[in-house]
Amino acid sequence: MKLRSYDDVRRLTAYLQTVADWRDGFEKRAQLAQERLEAGELSEEEQDQLLGEGAALLQLMRRLLGTERWAA
């Protein structure tokens, strides 16, 4: 993506903030899930859901840091 205007910068910044917020929320849910897992209170369904979300977040981060190139 080439940044051609200030609006492009604003859109990219908003997108990156959304990704950062998702990551932060996921980290909090993962920590709570770890505590529940240790207490034997985490269901298999919840584990699978969290693993799926983690995989999706990891894939997005890899794309942002690897194959996606941001040009000014």
ZIKA-V513988 format. One record per residue. RES is the residue in one letter. PSI is psi in degrees with one decimal (NA if undefined). Layout:
BEGIN
res->(RES/RES)
psi->(PSI/PSI)
END
This chain:
BEGIN
res->(M/K/L/R/S/Y/D/D/V/R/R/L/T/A/Y/L/Q/T/V/A/D/W/R/D/G/F/E/K/R/A/Q/L/A/Q/E/R/L/E/A/G/E/L/S/E/E/E/Q/D/Q/L/L/G/E/G/A/A/L/L/Q/L/M/R/R/L/L/G/T/E/R/W/A/A)
psi->(127.3/134.5/112.7/-12.7/170.1/-33.8/-37.5/-41.6/-42.9/-41.8/-44.1/-42.9/-43.1/-41.4/-47.6/-35.8/-38.3/-43.6/-43.6/-40.8/-41.4/-47.3/-45.5/-45.2/-40.5/-43.4/-40.4/-44.9/-36.1/-40.0/-44.8/-39.0/-38.3/-44.5/-42.9/-36.1/-44.9/-29.8/-2.1/25.4/6.6/123.4/161.3/-37.5/-43.8/-38.7/-47.0/-41.7/-45.0/-39.8/-40.2/-43.6/-40.9/-41.0/-40.9/-42.7/-42.8/-42.7/-43.5/-45.8/-41.4/-41.0/-41.6/-38.4/-15.9/-78.9/-25.5/129.7/130.7/121.6/139.9/NA)
END
